[in-house]
Amino acid sequence: MRCRLGDGASVDRSATLGYVYDRDCEPAVIGDDATVRPGTVIYGDVIAGDRLQTGHNALIRERTELGDDVLVGTGVVIDGTATVGSDVSLQTGVYIPSHTTIGSNVFIGPRAVLTNDPYPVRQDVDLAGPTLGEDVSIGANATLLPGVEVGARSFVAAGAVVTEDVPPDTLAVGNPARHEPLPERLEGGNVLA
């Protein structure tokens, strides 16, 4: 295990930092004031900013970059080769596939699933995860299909299945998700504490 750990970090003894998945991988880099809870595994080639927090049994795979103030909740899986901005909250059980981009100030609710393969094991295709803009909120148990883009300040309702791009400042609701004007009470950016 190899890791460069910032000042003031708290890491549980059962966590694995810098898991060596390839003999040429670089050490993981974890910023200042991190809190890494029991059972968390962070691969080599991960770069995390300051104040990273994980829940229990989180998995952050190789070639993932995380900004500052990111919460990777209990049981979250980031399957590598992903970019996550700053001030992001990934709640319990979220799945983030490879080739996904998440902007800053984003909330993803419990058990939401993002996908990156339009034809699992049926066709050989280039993987493309979703792209989430700044200030996006994703409700619990929502599903986002490969390659969709969710525009800035949009809100995806709980349980929605997003099959096509969501324009900025839009509410996506239902299965398949339909687009509606964003209600006034949901306008503006997220306020993550």
Buried (B, 14 or more C-beta within 10 A) or exposed (E): BEBEBBEEBEBEEEBBBBBBBEEEBBBBBBBBBBBBBBBBBBBBBBBBBBBBBBBBBBBBBBBBBBBBBBBBBBBBBBBBBBBBBBBBBBBBBBBBBBBBBBBBBBBBBBBBBBBBBBEEEEEEEEBBBBBBBBBBBBBBBBBBBBBBBBBBBBBBBBBBBBBEBBEBBBBBBEEEBEBEEBEEEBEEBBEBE
